[in-house]
Amino acid sequence: MPNAAEHAHNTTVGQLGEAGILEILQACFQGMTTGEGVLGPGDDAAVIPAPRGNFVIATDAMNEGHHFLRQWPCGIADNGYSTGWKLAAQNLSDMNAMGAIPSAVSISLAMPKNTPATWVAHFGAGIATACRRLGAAQTIISGGDLTRADSIATVITATADLVDRPVLRTATEDLTGYRLIHCGNVGLAAAGYAVLSQHELPTLTRADVRAIRGFLRPRPPLDQGPSVAGKVAAMMDVSDSILTDADRLATANGLYASIDEQWTARKAAALAPIAKRHGADAYQWVLTGGEDYGLLAALHPDRQVPQGWDVIGQLTTEPQARPEITGWDHF
Amino acid sequence: MPNAAEHAHNTTVGQLGEAGILEILQACFQGMTTGEGVLGPGDDAAVIPAPRGNFVIATDAMNEGHHFLRQWPCGIADNGYSTGWKLAAQNLSDMNAMGAIPSAVSISLAMPKNTPATWVAHFGAGIATACRRLGAAQTIISGGDLTRADSIATVITATADLVDRPVLRTATEDLTGYRLIHCGNVGLAAAGYAVLSQHELPTLTRADVRAIRGFLRPRPPLDQGPSVAGKVAAMMDVSDSILTDADRLATANGLYASIDEQWTARKAAALAPIAKRHGADAYQWVLTGGEDYGLLAALHPDRQVPQGWDVIGQLTTEPQARPEITGWDHF
């Protein structure tokens, strides 16, 4: 965590001013602001190469009290690092879902004056480390905006380069009978959120900690999106839940999604020890838990399943019976 | 203002849900989501053409209570339209400053549940209308994020295509003796802010209204940046103030900025009637007022001043005497 230690724990961003905050972030992003053909940040805007003549772009927001907390009910604190990590991870996941390789991210950070300077340092370190550890070390920080707000509001916009045609949710071909395949964690973030939300937890097991990490620092499989582009017929990342997102992919193609019960049972079994301790339902986590940022794709039945992916069901013309579950609405 | 009337004035975004809010915005952005080579939004991300093999990118944030109000002390209300306009205008201004033509904007909108649906409709209409009226009708809405926050937090990220080399703040040549030239409003937004901030204003003159418009709906000269690219040696937009930004441009080139007193006097004279009525100093507005989003550039002494631009001073090796003025810091 670069330069977090340089500031006394009680220094606030109001005391540092814009230039001081920028200095902290620039230290976090050392080596991430230059590259071949890259100009800026530091000017009014940055110039980012787009060698294929186009670029992919998506935006994600995380607000304090709604998408992250500095102190979780179970007693775990987030010093800013996990917020930075998750902000980057979920946005890079959108690039992954298009089969694209991240080129740059722009960051907007709005904070109250009394925000500790160390929070900014850890937030920046979280973004930088997520880019590196998730396999997107080439990501340029293309700039952003630093400003005031009543509570911390963060927004990130990633851009990326395609390696093939963009992989969309809606295929050009009829997907009837195509297999649904998945890669990445499932239900783990929901389990982590459940653990974090418990009040006064006496002890944490290793499985609890793994789940908490899954929620606070998700690990989208960024190598997989570009690697299966051109092989799968449709793709999206699973940000809301397996059921919701499989239905979205199916609906976009005029079909229904059938989810393999054996796959669900296997995934639920892996989370059962955590669920049991906390009086929760592991099936619910697997089917309706969001924020794992795995990939969900439609694969032609004759095609080989890519390594690291599970077949989790198929696309059909018949409506599927579903457990009674309510979807997630951001409002 | 498309479909603002469709919702009862007391419908909130919490009642509409994410899908309902998206519908409102999609109606505002009709015809702005497709174009040659454009894919999305609607998928995980959008694909935007970058025919020259690179793109310009910058991000701006506006938060309620810090950068905009729904109700100003003088009694003027902003139903969301001016906020949308200004958010787009200031971000497109950054593209202008690089000599680039906007290709797309992504918008992040975080709101409390009780935000009126009509606010969203007017906000969207403000963005769309600013793009059209400022001469950037080709701008694609490349997506964004809709989510919850305790107060309204908006962020925009524009991308653009260069028409020449990017015009930076720091020139490759020595700028000693180069003229400082300017295009666009100056001091008008500061005058407007002063009027808006007065409590219980009995009447508004035409000049007051023009100034208020200048602050709430700034008009960056978007045709000028690309048109002078390749002719000026350095350029930036004036978002903070003539003095601050001229100093920044000078410092970036190892020089000092001298501002022509006659130009200042002429500009101040134009604002004097407003200043007089409100007991303010028009010189202060001209030299230290921000948010007009004009362009400031360095021009070789032998080059012709482009039409619509003023010579406002020059770059020198000697420090310049300055009125005592404190700069603006975002924290």
Interface residues (C-beta under 8 A of the other chain):
Chain A: V13 G14 L16 G17 E18 A19 I21 G37 L39 D43 D44 A45 A46 V47 I48 P49 A50 P51 G53 N54 F55 V56 I57 A58 T59 D60 A61 N63 G65 H66 H67 D94 M95 A97 M98 A100 A104 S106 I107 S108 A110 K113 S142 G143 G144 D145 L146 T147 R148 A149 D150 S151 A153 V155 T157 A158 T159 A160 L162 P166 L168 R169 T170 M236 D237 D329 H330 F331
Chain B: V13 G14 L16 G17 E18 A19 I21 G37 L39 D43 D44 A45 A46 V47 I48 P49 A50 P51 G53 N54 F55 V56 I57 A58 T59 D60 A61 N63 G65 H66 H67 D94 M95 A97 M98 A100 A104 S106 I107 S108 A110 K113 S142 G143 G144 D145 L146 T147 R148 A149 D150 S151 A153 V155 T157 A158 T159 A160 L162 P166 L168 R169 T170 M236 D237 D329 H330 F331
